[in-house]
C-alpha cells in the first residue's frame, strides 16, 4: 500500500525474520543450559523439522563461528565469547539485547539512554554477530507513532520523577473522538499490547483514570506539584479485570470455558488472569475457569477463538458471544452473497 508509511513484509521476509529469531534464541538456550538440548528437543520447541534445526546449527557453527559441540545429552559451546565490560554471561547478554530491541520496536520507545545501551551492548559482541543482529533489528516492524510516543514517555517520566502536574489535550475513544483539555497527576505508565497507558488522577473528572498515550495530542509539564497518594495500589486499582481495561465492567463473575484440544494447548501455556484454573479433559479439550469482570476486551478475546471455544457459564456471556457471531455472519455473509449472487439474494441468518 502506498502512502501509509508502513513496511509491507512478504512471505520470504517473514520466514527470514523467524529464522533469525530462532537462531539467536537457540544460541541463548544452548549457552544458558549446556548439554541440555538435543536436536529433537530444539525441533519440538520451535515446531520445525530436525532438518531445519540442523541447518540452523550449521549457521551457528560456520557463520557465527561459535565452537558448537554435541554430546549424547545435548549441544554445548566449547568456548563462548566473553563480555569483559558487563557482568553477564554470553547467553544473558544476548537475551537482554533481543529484549531491548523488541521493546524499542514493538512499544515505539527509544529513549536516549536505551539507544545508547543498545549500541554499547551490540558493540561487545563478536564481529560475526554484528550483521545478524542488525538484520534482526531491521526486520522488526516499527511504529509510525514512535516519535510522538517517545516524546510523551520522556515527558511523563519526568512528571513522575518530580511529581509535576501535566496539562494535556486528550481525544476520547467514545463520543466520536471528542477532544478535551485536562490536568492530570501521573501515577503509573504501563506498556500493554504494543502501546502505552498512563494511569493518572484527572482534576476534571476528579477520579483516577486510564489514558492511552496515542490519544494524547499535546502535553505540557506544569510548574505545579502533586502529592503521590501513599495508599495507591496498582494491583488493587486494576482489580479482577481482563488485561488493563476497566471500563463499566460491573462485578466479576464466574466464567467457565471449554477450548478445543488445539486451542486449549495454546491457552494453557499462558498466565492470563490471577484467578484462572486450567484442567485438561479426557478428550484433550481444556476446561478454563476464572472469576473476571466481563469487559469488551474479554469478549474480544473470546471472539478471537471463534468455534474453538464454548462458553459454559454464565449464560449471559454465552448469549452475548452468540449474538456477536451472528452479527458477524450476517455482515460477512451478505457481502459474500451480494458479490457472487447479486444484492437481492437472501442470506440465511441462522435465527429461528
Order of alpha helices (4+ residues) and beta strands (2+ residues): alpha-alpha-alpha-beta-beta-alpha-alpha-alpha-alpha-beta-beta-beta-beta-beta-alpha-beta-alpha-beta-beta-alpha-beta-alpha
